[in-house]
Amino acid sequence: MKQINQEEEQQQEKSQNVKEQLETNNTENNSSSDSQETSGDIDVVVNDNYKFICLRNESDQDKPLGGRQLKVQINNSEPITYTFDLSVDVKAGESVTLYGPDYDESFAGPGDLVWEELKSWMPGDRVQASLQ
């Protein structure tokens, strides 16, 4: 049982390291997507290469997302809205990542979410995201 827990911890750590690297790469190489800071110390980061949206809590306090909405528009398409379940929050210094339905979930962490309506985008597309 102890070995299983260690393996789970290693997998979670590996997933977190991959996500952090992807987020760093996106921040450094972000040419077409918008990264918008919103109120309440939560940054919304659109990863252009790996097709996910990350909400990062840069504060030292947990932030509730329950009932809030994330609006996403790709190029000139009709915007879509994701409403967070009342139980969702972002721990201080951590993040929640939303993946589209075609994303490889092996990189997803325990608190990450799949957004079935999130459409894929291509490098070069303009992706706007805002948390309300």
The first five atom37 places (N, CA, C, CB, O) and aatype in JSON, in Angstrom:
{
  "aatype": [12, 11, 5, 9, 2, 5, 6, 6, 6, 5, 5, 5, 6, 11, 15, 5, 2, 19, 11, 6, 5, 10, 6, 16, 2, 2, 16, 6, 2, 2, 15, 15, 15, 3, 15, 5, 6, 16, 15, 7, 3, 9, 3, 19, 19, 19, 2, 3, 2, 18, 11, 13, 9, 4, 10, 1, 2, 6, 15, 3, 5, 3, 11, 14, 10, 7, 7, 1, 5, 10, 11, 19, 5, 9, 2, 2, 15, 6, 14, 9, 16, 18, 16, 13, 3, 10, 15, 19, 3, 19, 11, 0, 7, 6, 15, 19, 16, 10, 18, 7, 14, 3, 18, 3, 6, 15, 13, 0, 7, 14, 7, 3, 10, 19, 17, 6, 6, 10, 11, 15, 17, 12, 14, 7, 3, 1, 19, 5, 0, 15, 10, 5],
  "atom_mask": [
    [1, 1, 1, 1, 1],
    [1, 1, 1, 1, 1],
    [1, 1, 1, 1, 1],
    [1, 1, 1, 1, 1],
    [1, 1, 1, 1, 1],
    [1, 1, 1, 1, 1],
    [1, 1, 1, 1, 1],
    [1, 1, 1, 1, 1],
    [1, 1, 1, 1, 1],
    [1, 1, 1, 1, 1],
    [1, 1, 1, 1, 1],
    [1, 1, 1, 1, 1],
    [1, 1, 1, 1, 1],
    [1, 1, 1, 1, 1],
    [1, 1, 1, 1, 1],
    [1, 1, 1, 1, 1],
    [1, 1, 1, 1, 1],
    [1, 1, 1, 1, 1],
    [1, 1, 1, 1, 1],
    [1, 1, 1, 1, 1],
    [1, 1, 1, 1, 1],
    [1, 1, 1, 1, 1],
    [1, 1, 1, 1, 1],
    [1, 1, 1, 1, 1],
    [1, 1, 1, 1, 1],
    [1, 1, 1, 1, 1],
    [1, 1, 1, 1, 1],
    [1, 1, 1, 1, 1],
    [1, 1, 1, 1, 1],
    [1, 1, 1, 1, 1],
    [1, 1, 1, 1, 1],
    [1, 1, 1, 1, 1],
    [1, 1, 1, 1, 1],
    [1, 1, 1, 1, 1],
    [1, 1, 1, 1, 1],
    [1, 1, 1, 1, 1],
    [1, 1, 1, 1, 1],
    [1, 1, 1, 1, 1],
    [1, 1, 1, 1, 1],
    [1, 1, 1, 0, 1],
    [1, 1, 1, 1, 1],
    [1, 1, 1, 1, 1],
    [1, 1, 1, 1, 1],
    [1, 1, 1, 1, 1],
    [1, 1, 1, 1, 1],
    [1, 1, 1, 1, 1],
    [1, 1, 1, 1, 1],
    [1, 1, 1, 1, 1],
    [1, 1, 1, 1, 1],
    [1, 1, 1, 1, 1],
    [1, 1, 1, 1, 1],
    [1, 1, 1, 1, 1],
    [1, 1, 1, 1, 1],
    [1, 1, 1, 1, 1],
    [1, 1, 1, 1, 1],
    [1, 1, 1, 1, 1],
    [1, 1, 1, 1, 1],
    [1, 1, 1, 1, 1],
    [1, 1, 1, 1, 1],
    [1, 1, 1, 1, 1],
    [1, 1, 1, 1, 1],
    [1, 1, 1, 1, 1],
    [1, 1, 1, 1, 1],
    [1, 1, 1, 1, 1],
    [1, 1, 1, 1, 1],
    [1, 1, 1, 0, 1],
    [1, 1, 1, 0, 1],
    [1, 1, 1, 1, 1],
    [1, 1, 1, 1, 1],
    [1, 1, 1, 1, 1],
    [1, 1, 1, 1, 1],
    [1, 1, 1, 1, 1],
    [1, 1, 1, 1, 1],
    [1, 1, 1, 1, 1],
    [1, 1, 1, 1, 1],
    [1, 1, 1, 1, 1],
    [1, 1, 1, 1, 1],
    [1, 1, 1, 1, 1],
    [1, 1, 1, 1, 1],
    [1, 1, 1, 1, 1],
    [1, 1, 1, 1, 1],
    [1, 1, 1, 1, 1],
    [1, 1, 1, 1, 1],
    [1, 1, 1, 1, 1],
    [1, 1, 1, 1, 1],
    [1, 1, 1, 1, 1],
    [1, 1, 1, 1, 1],
    [1, 1, 1, 1, 1],
    [1, 1, 1, 1, 1],
    [1, 1, 1, 1, 1],
    [1, 1, 1, 1, 1],
    [1, 1, 1, 1, 1],
    [1, 1, 1, 0, 1],
    [1, 1, 1, 1, 1],
    [1, 1, 1, 1, 1],
    [1, 1, 1, 1, 1],
    [1, 1, 1, 1, 1],
    [1, 1, 1, 1, 1],
    [1, 1, 1, 1, 1],
    [1, 1, 1, 0, 1],
    [1, 1, 1, 1, 1],
    [1, 1, 1, 1, 1],
    [1, 1, 1, 1, 1],
    [1, 1, 1, 1, 1],
    [1, 1, 1, 1, 1],
    [1, 1, 1, 1, 1],
    [1, 1, 1, 1, 1],
    [1, 1, 1, 1, 1],
    [1, 1, 1, 0, 1],
    [1, 1, 1, 1, 1],
    [1, 1, 1, 0, 1],
    [1, 1, 1, 1, 1],
    [1, 1, 1, 1, 1],
    [1, 1, 1, 1, 1],
    [1, 1, 1, 1, 1],
    [1, 1, 1, 1, 1],
    [1, 1, 1, 1, 1],
    [1, 1, 1, 1, 1],
    [1, 1, 1, 1, 1],
    [1, 1, 1, 1, 1],
    [1, 1, 1, 1, 1],
    [1, 1, 1, 1, 1],
    [1, 1, 1, 1, 1],
    [1, 1, 1, 0, 1],
    [1, 1, 1, 1, 1],
    [1, 1, 1, 1, 1],
    [1, 1, 1, 1, 1],
    [1, 1, 1, 1, 1],
    [1, 1, 1, 1, 1],
    [1, 1, 1, 1, 1],
    [1, 1, 1, 1, 1],
    [1, 1, 1, 1, 1]
  ],
  "atom_positions": [
    [[0.82, -1.19, 0.0], [0.0, 0.0, 0.0], [0.87, 1.26, 0.0], [-0.94, 0.0, 1.21], [0.57, 2.23, -0.7]],
    [[1.95, 1.23, 0.79], [2.84, 2.37, 0.86], [3.49, 2.63, -0.49], [3.9, 2.15, 1.92], [3.67, 3.79, -0.89]],
    [[3.86, 1.57, -1.21], [4.48, 1.72, -2.52], [3.49, 2.33, -3.52], [4.99, 0.36, -3.03], [3.89, 3.15, -4.35]],
    [[2.23, 1.95, -3.45], [1.23, 2.52, -4.35], [1.11, 4.02, -4.1], [-0.15, 1.84, -4.15], [1.05, 4.79, -5.06]],
    [[1.09, 4.44, -2.84], [1.01, 5.87, -2.52], [2.23, 6.61, -3.05], [0.88, 6.07, -1.01], [2.11, 7.73, -3.55]],
    [[3.41, 6.0, -2.93], [4.61, 6.63, -3.45], [4.54, 6.76, -4.96], [5.85, 5.83, -3.04], [4.95, 7.78, -5.52]],
    [[4.03, 5.74, -5.63], [3.88, 5.8, -7.09], [2.89, 6.89, -7.48], [3.43, 4.45, -7.64], [3.12, 7.62, -8.44]],
    [[1.78, 7.0, -6.74], [0.79, 8.05, -7.02], [1.42, 9.42, -6.83], [-0.45, 7.89, -6.12], [1.21, 10.32, -7.64]],
    [[2.18, 9.58, -5.75], [2.83, 10.86, -5.49], [3.82, 11.2, -6.6], [3.55, 10.83, -4.14], [3.9, 12.35, -7.04]],
    [[4.58, 10.2, -7.06], [5.54, 10.43, -8.14], [4.82, 10.82, -9.42], [6.4, 9.19, -8.36], [5.28, 11.7, -10.14]],
    [[3.7, 10.17, -9.72], [2.93, 10.49, -10.93], [2.37, 11.91, -10.84], [1.78, 9.48, -11.12], [2.41, 12.65, -11.82]],
    [[1.84, 12.3, -9.65], [1.31, 13.65, -9.49], [2.42, 14.68, -9.62], [0.62, 13.79, -8.12], [2.24, 15.73, -10.24]],
    [[3.58, 14.37, -9.04], [4.72, 15.29, -9.14], [5.17, 15.42, -10.59], [5.88, 14.8, -8.26], [5.48, 16.53, -11.04]],
    [[5.21, 14.32, -11.32], [5.6, 14.34, -12.73], [4.6, 15.17, -13.53], [5.68, 12.91, -13.29], [5.0, 15.98, -14.37]],
    [[3.3, 14.97, -13.28], [2.27, 15.73, -13.99], [2.41, 17.22, -13.71], [0.87, 15.25, -13.59], [2.3, 18.04, -14.62]],
    [[2.66, 17.57, -12.44], [2.81, 18.97, -12.07], [4.04, 19.57, -12.75], [2.92, 19.13, -10.55], [3.98, 20.7, -13.24]],
    [[5.15, 18.83, -12.78], [6.36, 19.33, -13.43], [6.14, 19.56, -14.92], [7.51, 18.36, -13.22], [6.6, 20.57, -15.47]],
    [[5.44, 18.64, -15.58], [5.15, 18.8, -17.0], [4.27, 20.03, -17.22], [4.45, 17.53, -17.56], [4.54, 20.83, -18.12]],
    [[3.22, 20.18, -16.4], [2.33, 21.34, -16.55], [3.09, 22.65, -16.33], [1.16, 21.25, -15.56], [2.9, 23.6, -17.08]],
    [[3.95, 22.69, -15.3], [4.72, 23.9, -15.05], [5.62, 24.22, -16.23], [5.55, 23.74, -13.77], [5.75, 25.38, -16.62]],
    [[6.25, 23.2, -16.8], [7.13, 23.42, -17.95], [6.32, 23.93, -19.15], [7.87, 22.12, -18.32], [6.75, 24.84, -19.85]],
    [[5.15, 23.33, -19.37], [4.3, 23.76, -20.48], [3.84, 25.19, -20.28], [3.09, 22.83, -20.64], [3.82, 25.98, -21.23]],
    [[3.45, 25.54, -19.05], [3.01, 26.9, -18.76], [4.15, 27.88, -18.97], [2.46, 27.01, -17.32], [3.94, 28.97, -19.52]],
    [[5.35, 27.53, -18.54], [6.52, 28.39, -18.73], [6.8, 28.57, -20.21], [7.75, 27.81, -18.02], [7.04, 29.69, -20.66]],
    [[6.77, 27.48, -20.97], [6.99, 27.57, -22.41], [5.96, 28.46, -23.05], [6.96, 26.2, -23.05], [6.29, 29.25, -23.94]],
    [[4.7, 28.35, -22.63], [3.64, 29.17, -23.21], [3.87, 30.64, -22.9], [2.28, 28.72, -22.69], [3.68, 31.49, -23.77]],
    [[4.26, 30.95, -21.68], [4.48, 32.34, -21.3], [5.62, 32.93, -22.11], [4.77, 32.45, -19.8], [5.55, 34.09, -22.53]],
    [[6.67, 32.14, -22.34], [7.83, 32.65, -23.06], [7.59, 32.72, -24.56], [9.02, 31.78, -22.78], [8.17, 33.58, -25.23]],
    [[6.75, 31.84, -25.12], [6.58, 31.75, -26.57], [5.17, 32.1, -27.02], [6.93, 30.37, -27.03], [4.76, 31.68, -28.1]],
    [[4.44, 32.83, -26.25], [3.05, 33.1, -26.54], [2.95, 34.15, -27.64], [2.3, 33.56, -25.28], [3.18, 35.33, -27.4]],
    [[2.6, 33.72, -28.86], [2.57, 34.65, -29.97], [1.16, 35.01, -30.4], [3.32, 34.08, -31.12], [0.95, 36.07, -30.97]],
    [[0.18, 34.15, -30.14], [-1.13, 34.43, -30.69], [-2.25, 34.39, -29.67], [-1.43, 33.46, -31.77], [-3.33, 34.93, -29.92]],
    [[-2.03, 33.78, -28.53], [-3.08, 33.66, -27.54], [-2.95, 34.78, -26.51], [-3.04, 32.3, -26.87], [-1.88, 35.34, -26.32]],
    [[-4.05, 35.07, -25.87], [-4.05, 36.11, -24.86], [-3.92, 35.51, -23.48], [-5.32, 36.94, -24.96], [-4.58, 34.52, -23.16]],
    [[-3.07, 36.09, -22.66], [-2.99, 35.74, -21.25], [-3.48, 36.96, -20.51], [-1.52, 35.33, -20.82], [-2.89, 38.03, -20.61]],
    [[-4.56, 36.81, -19.76], [-5.18, 37.96, -19.15], [-5.25, 37.79, -17.64], [-6.58, 38.19, -19.72], [-5.72, 36.77, -17.14]],
    [[-4.76, 38.79, -16.93], [-4.88, 38.75, -15.48], [-6.26, 39.26, -15.12], [-3.76, 39.6, -14.79], [-6.73, 40.26, -15.67]],
    [[-6.92, 38.57, -14.21], [-8.26, 38.97, -13.8], [-8.24, 39.39, -12.34], [-9.27, 37.84, -14.03], [-7.22, 39.25, -11.65]],
    [[-9.34, 39.88, -11.88], [-9.43, 40.31, -10.5], [-9.31, 39.13, -9.56], [-10.74, 41.06, -10.25], [-9.6, 37.99, -9.94]],
    [[-8.89, 39.39, -8.34], [-8.81, 38.33, -7.35], [-7.55, 37.51, -7.42], [0.0, 0.0, 0.0], [-7.53, 36.38, -6.91]],
    [[-6.49, 38.03, -8.01], [-5.2, 37.35, -8.04], [-5.2, 36.04, -8.82], [-4.74, 37.09, -6.64], [-4.36, 35.18, -8.55]],
    [[-6.09, 35.84, -9.75], [-6.1, 34.64, -10.57], [-5.73, 35.03, -12.0], [-7.5, 33.93, -10.53], [-6.4, 35.83, -12.64]],
    [[-4.63, 34.43, -12.48], [-4.19, 34.65, -13.85], [-4.81, 33.58, -14.75], [-2.64, 34.63, -13.95], [-4.84, 32.41, -14.39]],
    [[-5.29, 33.99, -15.9], [-5.82, 33.06, -16.89], [-4.76, 32.95, -18.0], [-7.21, 33.54, -17.45], [-4.44, 33.93, -18.66]],
    [[-4.23, 31.74, -18.18], [-3.17, 31.52, -19.16], [-3.68, 30.52, -20.2], [-1.86, 31.0, -18.49], [-4.09, 29.42, -19.86]],
    [[-3.65, 30.93, -21.46], [-4.02, 30.05, -22.57], [-2.74, 29.47, -23.14], [-4.85, 30.82, -23.66], [-1.86, 30.22, -23.58]],
    [[-2.63, 28.15, -23.15], [-1.46, 27.5, -23.72], [-1.73, 27.23, -25.19], [-1.11, 26.19, -22.97], [-2.57, 26.41, -25.54]],
    [[-1.01, 27.93, -26.03], [-1.24, 27.87, -27.47], [-0.82, 26.53, -28.07], [-0.49, 28.98, -28.16], [-1.48, 26.03, -28.98]],
    [[0.26, 25.96, -27.57], [0.8, 24.74, -28.16], [0.1, 23.47, -27.69], [2.25, 24.63, -27.85], [-0.06, 22.53, -28.47]],
    [[-0.33, 23.44, -26.45], [-0.86, 22.2, -25.89], [-2.35, 22.26, -25.6], [-0.12, 21.86, -24.63], [-2.91, 21.33, -25.03]],
    [[-3.0, 23.34, -25.99], [-4.46, 23.44, -26.0], [-5.12, 23.23, -24.65], [-5.0, 22.45, -26.97], [-6.03, 22.41, -24.51]],
    [[-4.66, 23.99, -23.65], [-5.35, 23.99, -22.38], [-5.35, 25.4, -21.82], [-4.71, 23.01, -21.39], [-4.59, 26.27, -22.25]],
    [[-6.22, 25.62, -20.84], [-6.34, 26.91, -20.18], [-6.06, 26.69, -18.7], [-7.75, 27.56, -20.42], [-6.67, 25.82, -18.07]],
    [[-5.16, 27.47, -18.17], [-4.74, 27.31, -16.79], [-5.13, 28.55, -15.99], [-3.21, 27.05, -16.71], [-4.88, 29.67, -16.42]],
    [[-5.74, 28.34, -14.84], [-6.06, 29.42, -13.92], [-5.11, 29.31, -12.74], [-7.57, 29.36, -13.45], [-5.16, 28.34, -11.98]],
    [[-4.25, 30.3, -12.58], [-3.22, 30.27, -11.54], [-3.53, 31.27, -10.44], [-1.83, 30.55, -12.14], [-3.79, 32.45, -10.69]],
    [[-3.5, 30.78, -9.21], [-3.72, 31.62, -8.04], [-2.36, 32.08, -7.53], [-4.51, 30.86, -6.92], [-1.64, 31.31, -6.9]],
    [[-2.01, 33.31, -7.8], [-0.7, 33.84, -7.41], [-0.71, 34.42, -6.0], [-0.26, 34.9, -8.4], [0.32, 34.9, -5.53]],
    [[-1.84, 34.37, -5.33], [-1.93, 34.97, -4.0], [-1.54, 33.97, -2.91], [-3.34, 35.5, -3.75], [-1.22, 32.81, -3.2]],
    [[-1.58, 34.42, -1.68], [-1.28, 33.54, -0.55], [-2.55, 33.07, 0.15], [-0.38, 34.26, 0.45], [-2.5, 32.57, 1.27]],
    [[-3.69, 33.23, -0.53], [-4.97, 32.77, 0.01], [-5.71, 31.93, -1.03], [-5.84, 33.97, 0.45], [-5.59, 32.18, -2.23]],
    [[-6.47, 30.92, -0.56], [-7.31, 30.13, -1.46], [-8.36, 31.03, -2.08], [-7.97, 28.94, -0.7], [-8.86, 31.95, -1.43]],
    [[-8.7, 30.78, -3.33], [-9.69, 31.57, -4.05], [-10.81, 30.67, -4.57], [-9.04, 32.35, -5.22], [-10.53, 29.72, -5.3]],
    [[-12.05, 30.94, -4.2], [-13.16, 30.13, -4.71], [-13.46, 30.45, -6.17], [-14.42, 30.35, -3.85], [-13.46, 31.61, -6.58]],
    [[-13.71, 29.4, -6.95], [-14.14, 29.58, -8.34], [-15.62, 29.24, -8.51], [-13.3, 28.71, -9.27], [-16.22, 29.54, -9.54]],
    [[-16.21, 28.62, -7.49], [-17.59, 28.16, -7.56], [-18.55, 29.23, -8.03], [0.0, 0.0, 0.0], [-18.62, 30.31, -7.45]],
    [[-19.28, 28.93, -9.1], [-20.26, 29.86, -9.66], [-19.67, 30.86, -10.64], [0.0, 0.0, 0.0], [-20.42, 31.5, -11.37]],
    [[-18.36, 31.01, -10.66], [-17.75, 31.95, -11.6], [-17.75, 31.35, -13.0], [-16.3, 32.31, -11.17], [-17.91, 30.14, -13.17]],
    [[-17.58, 32.21, -14.0], [-17.63, 31.77, -15.39], [-16.34, 32.11, -16.11], [-18.83, 32.41, -16.11], [-15.77, 33.18, -15.93]],
    [[-15.89, 31.16, -16.92], [-14.75, 31.38, -17.8], [-15.3, 31.47, -19.21], [-13.68, 30.23, -17.67], [-15.92, 30.53, -19.71]],
    [[-15.07, 32.61, -19.86], [-15.54, 32.81, -21.23], [-14.35, 32.73, -22.17], [-16.28, 34.17, -21.39], [-13.31, 33.34, -21.94]],
    [[-14.54, 31.95, -23.26], [-13.47, 31.73, -24.23], [-13.99, 32.0, -25.63], [-12.91, 30.28, -24.12], [-15.08, 31.55, -26.01]],
    [[-13.2, 32.75, -26.4], [-13.53, 33.0, -27.8], [-12.3, 32.67, -28.64], [-13.99, 34.47, -28.02], [-11.21, 33.16, -28.36]],
    [[-12.49, 31.86, -29.67], [-11.42, 31.49, -30.58], [-11.68, 32.2, -31.91], [-11.35, 29.93, -30.77], [-12.7, 32.01, -32.55]],
    [[-10.71, 33.04, -32.29], [-10.84, 33.87, -33.49], [-12.15, 34.66, -33.41], [-10.8, 33.01, -34.79], [-12.38, 35.35, -32.41]],
    [[-12.99, 34.58, -34.42], [-14.25, 35.33, -34.43], [-15.46, 34.45, -34.14], [-14.43, 36.02, -35.76], [-16.59, 34.83, -34.43]],
    [[-15.23, 33.27, -33.57], [-16.34, 32.36, -33.29], [-17.17, 32.89, -32.12], [-15.81, 30.95, -32.98], [-16.76, 33.79, -31.39]],
    [[-18.33, 32.31, -31.97], [-19.2, 32.66, -30.85], [-18.52, 32.23, -29.54], [-20.62, 31.98, -31.0], [-18.06, 31.09, -29.44]],
    [[-18.44, 33.12, -28.54], [-17.81, 32.74, -27.27], [-18.57, 31.61, -26.58], [-17.72, 33.96, -26.33], [-19.79, 31.5, -26.7]],
    [[-17.84, 30.78, -25.85], [-18.46, 29.73, -25.05], [-18.13, 30.02, -23.58], [-17.95, 28.31, -25.48], [-17.16, 30.69, -23.26]],
    [[-18.97, 29.49, -22.69], [-18.84, 29.79, -21.27], [-18.8, 28.5, -20.46], [-20.0, 30.68, -20.79], [-19.6, 27.59, -20.67]],
    [[-17.87, 28.45, -19.53], [-17.76, 27.35, -18.57], [-18.1, 27.91, -17.2], [-16.33, 26.68, -18.59], [-17.47, 28.88, -16.76]],
    [[-19.08, 27.32, -16.53], [-19.44, 27.74, -15.18], [-18.9, 26.71, -14.19], [-20.99, 27.9, -15.02], [-19.19, 25.52, -14.3]],
    [[-18.11, 27.18, -13.25], [-17.47, 26.29, -12.29], [-18.47, 25.8, -11.25], [-16.29, 27.0, -11.61], [-19.3, 26.55, -10.75]],
    [[-18.36, 24.51, -10.93], [-19.14, 23.91, -9.87], [-18.85, 24.65, -8.56], [-18.82, 22.39, -9.73], [-17.75, 25.16, -8.36]],
    [[-19.84, 24.72, -7.7], [-19.69, 25.46, -6.45], [-18.56, 24.96, -5.57], [-20.98, 25.41, -5.67], [-18.06, 25.7, -4.73]],
    [[-18.14, 23.72, -5.74], [-17.1, 23.14, -4.89], [-15.68, 23.46, -5.34], [-17.28, 21.66, -4.83], [-14.72, 23.13, -4.63]],
    [[-15.51, 24.1, -6.5], [-14.17, 24.3, -7.07], [-13.52, 25.55, -6.48], [-14.25, 24.42, -8.6], [-14.12, 26.62, -6.42]],
    [[-12.28, 25.37, -6.04], [-11.47, 26.51, -5.64], [-10.03, 26.28, -6.09], [-11.54, 26.74, -4.09], [-9.65, 25.17, -6.46]],
    [[-9.24, 27.35, -6.04], [-7.83, 27.26, -6.39], [-7.05, 27.57, -5.12], [-7.45, 28.25, -7.57], [-7.15, 28.66, -4.56]],
    [[-6.28, 26.61, -4.69], [-5.47, 26.78, -3.49], [-4.4, 27.85, -3.73], [-4.81, 25.44, -3.07], [-3.98, 28.08, -4.86]],
    [[-3.97, 28.48, -2.64], [-2.94, 29.52, -2.72], [-1.69, 28.97, -3.41], [-2.58, 30.04, -1.32], [-1.19, 27.91, -3.04]],
    [[-1.2, 29.7, -4.42], [0.0, 29.3, -5.13], [-0.16, 28.14, -6.08], [0.0, 0.0, 0.0], [0.84, 27.66, -6.62]],
    [[-1.38, 27.66, -6.3], [-1.6, 26.51, -7.18], [-2.44, 26.91, -8.38], [-2.29, 25.36, -6.41], [-2.74, 28.09, -8.58]],
    [[-2.81, 25.92, -9.19], [-3.57, 26.19, -10.4], [-4.61, 25.11, -10.66], [-2.63, 26.31, -11.6], [-4.53, 24.01, -10.13]],
    [[-5.58, 25.47, -11.5], [-6.57, 24.54, -12.03], [-6.47, 24.65, -13.54], [-8.04, 24.85, -11.5], [-6.45, 25.75, -14.09]],
    [[-6.42, 23.51, -14.2], [-6.27, 23.51, -15.66], [-7.51, 22.89, -16.29], [-5.0, 22.74, -16.08], [-8.01, 21.86, -15.84]],
    [[-7.99, 23.53, -17.35], [-9.12, 23.01, -18.12], [-8.61, 22.51, -19.46], [-10.23, 24.09, -18.31], [-7.92, 23.22, -20.2]],
    [[-8.97, 21.27, -19.76], [-8.57, 20.63, -21.01], [-9.8, 20.43, -21.87], [-7.85, 19.28, -20.75], [-10.91, 20.28, -21.36]],
    [[-9.59, 20.42, -23.2], [-10.65, 20.05, -24.11], [-10.81, 18.54, -24.11], [0.0, 0.0, 0.0], [-9.97, 17.83, -23.55]],
    [[-11.87, 18.03, -24.72], [-12.15, 16.59, -24.69], [-11.12, 15.74, -25.43], [-13.51, 16.34, -25.26], [-11.06, 14.53, -25.2]],
    [[-10.33, 16.33, -26.32], [-9.37, 15.54, -27.09], [-7.96, 15.59, -26.5], [-9.33, 16.03, -28.52], [-7.02, 15.11, -27.14]],
    [[-7.8, 16.14, -25.31], [-6.47, 16.26, -24.7], [-6.09, 14.96, -24.01], [-6.44, 17.42, -23.69], [-6.95, 14.26, -23.46]],
    [[-4.81, 14.62, -24.02], [-4.29, 13.43, -23.36], [-4.36, 13.63, -21.85], [-2.83, 13.12, -23.82], [-3.58, 14.39, -21.28]],
    [[-5.3, 12.95, -21.21], [-5.55, 13.15, -19.79], [-4.45, 12.59, -18.89], [-6.85, 12.52, -19.42], [-4.52, 12.78, -17.67]],
    [[-3.45, 11.93, -19.44], [-2.38, 11.41, -18.59], [-1.57, 12.54, -17.97], [-1.47, 10.49, -19.41], [-0.86, 12.32, -16.98]],
    [[-1.65, 13.74, -18.53], [-0.96, 14.89, -17.96], [-1.81, 15.62, -16.93], [-0.55, 15.85, -19.06], [-1.3, 16.48, -16.21]],
    [[-3.08, 15.3, -16.86], [-3.98, 16.01, -15.96], [-3.69, 15.66, -14.5], [-5.43, 15.68, -16.29], [-3.43, 14.51, -14.16]],
    [[-3.75, 16.68, -13.66], [-3.58, 16.48, -12.22], [-4.92, 16.19, -11.57], [0.0, 0.0, 0.0], [-5.95, 16.21, -12.23]],
    [[-4.9, 15.91, -10.28], [-6.13, 15.52, -9.59], [-7.22, 16.58, -9.56], [-5.8, 15.13, -8.2], [-8.4, 16.24, -9.51]],
    [[-6.87, 17.87, -9.59], [-7.88, 18.91, -9.54], [-8.23, 19.5, -10.88], [0.0, 0.0, 0.0], [-9.0, 20.46, -10.96]],
    [[-7.68, 18.95, -11.95], [-7.9, 19.49, -13.28], [-9.24, 19.03, -13.84], [-6.77, 19.09, -14.22], [-9.8, 18.03, -13.4]],
    [[-9.74, 19.78, -14.83], [-11.09, 19.55, -15.34], [-11.07, 19.36, -16.85], [-12.0, 20.72, -14.97], [-10.2, 19.9, -17.54]],
    [[-12.02, 18.59, -17.36], [-12.23, 18.45, -18.8], [-13.47, 19.25, -19.17], [-12.37, 16.94, -19.22], [-14.53, 19.07, -18.57]],
    [[-13.33, 20.12, -20.15], [-14.43, 20.96, -20.62], [-14.85, 20.4, -21.97], [-14.02, 22.48, -20.73], [-14.19, 20.64, -22.98]],
    [[-15.95, 19.67, -21.98], [-16.4, 18.96, -23.18], [-16.67, 19.89, -24.36], [-17.64, 18.17, -22.88], [-16.47, 19.49, -25.51]],
    [[-17.12, 21.12, -24.11], [-17.47, 22.05, -25.19], [-16.27, 22.84, -25.69], [-18.55, 23.0, -24.73], [-16.38, 23.56, -26.69]],
    [[-15.13, 22.72, -25.02], [-13.96, 23.49, -25.44], [-13.44, 22.95, -26.76], [-12.85, 23.44, -24.35], [-13.05, 21.79, -26.87]],
    [[-13.44, 23.8, -27.75], [-12.97, 23.42, -29.08], [-11.46, 23.57, -29.15], [-13.66, 24.27, -30.18], [-10.88, 24.41, -28.46]],
    [[-10.85, 22.77, -29.97], [-9.41, 22.84, -30.17], [-9.08, 24.07, -31.0], [-8.88, 21.56, -30.84], [-9.91, 24.56, -31.76]],
    [[-7.88, 24.56, -30.84], [-7.42, 25.67, -31.66], [-6.04, 25.33, -32.21], [-7.39, 27.0, -30.85], [-5.37, 24.42, -31.73]],
    [[-5.65, 26.07, -33.22], [-4.39, 25.84, -33.89], [-3.4, 26.94, -33.49], [-4.58, 25.8, -35.44], [-3.82, 28.05, -33.15]],
    [[-2.11, 26.64, -33.53], [-1.14, 27.71, -33.33], [-1.41, 28.83, -34.33], [0.33, 27.18, -33.48], [-1.63, 28.57, -35.51]],
    [[-1.41, 30.05, -33.86], [-1.72, 31.19, -34.72], [-3.14, 31.69, -34.54], [0.0, 0.0, 0.0], [-3.43, 32.84, -34.87]],
    [[-4.05, 30.85, -34.0], [-5.41, 31.3, -33.72], [-5.38, 32.3, -32.56], [-6.33, 30.1, -33.38], [-4.52, 32.22, -31.69]],
    [[-6.31, 33.22, -32.57], [-6.45, 34.16, -31.47], [-7.43, 33.6, -30.46], [-6.91, 35.56, -31.97], [-8.61, 33.42, -30.77]],
    [[-6.95, 33.33, -29.25], [-7.77, 32.77, -28.2], [-7.85, 33.79, -27.07], [-7.2, 31.41, -27.7], [-6.84, 34.19, -26.5]],
    [[-9.07, 34.21, -26.77], [-9.3, 35.17, -25.69], [-10.05, 34.45, -24.58], [-10.1, 36.42, -26.19], [-11.05, 33.77, -24.83]],
    [[-9.57, 34.61, -23.35], [-10.22, 33.98, -22.2], [-10.31, 34.99, -21.08], [-9.45, 32.72, -21.74], [-9.38, 35.75, -20.82]],
    [[-11.47, 34.99, -20.41], [-11.64, 35.89, -19.28], [-12.46, 35.19, -18.2], [-12.31, 37.22, -19.71], [-13.41, 34.47, -18.49]],
    [[-12.08, 35.43, -16.96], [-12.77, 34.87, -15.8], [-13.64, 35.97, -15.21], [-11.76, 34.3, -14.74], [-13.17, 37.07, -14.91]],
    [[-14.92, 35.64, -15.04], [-15.87, 36.64, -14.54], [-16.51, 36.17, -13.26], [-16.94, 36.96, -15.58], [-17.33, 36.88, -12.69]]
  ]
}
